[in-house]
Amino acid sequence: MPDDMDLAELAEAAAAPEAGMVRGARDLEAVYDIPVTVSAVLGKSTMQVAQLLKLGRGAVVELDRKLGEAIDIYVNNRLVARGEVVMVDDNRLGVTMTEIVKADRAP
């Protein structure tokens, strides 16, 4: 496995064999125990510190996304997918991936 292969490329390579090369789950065992941080970003907002300090319980912060718009999914601070927020249980949220983001790599 090349050192410069990112997580999205690794998943793509495992899911779609290229040029007769079949990669099975056994080929990926080396990466199964590597911890990663997954973040789902609903949106962003910019404000001055004075505005931030005035926020209290029940305050609403307007984000740069519209209702129903896809959220960004990051793995180790790298955008890898877009998705939608879903209800997992009665009181838990999850994210379903709707699009894998193909990262443009610099040479």
Secondary structure, DSSP 8 states (H G I E B T S, - for coil): --TT--HHHHHHHHHS-BTTB---GGGGGGGTT----EEEE-------HHHHHH--TT-----SS-TT--EEEEETTEEEEEEEEEE-SSS-EEEEEEEE-------
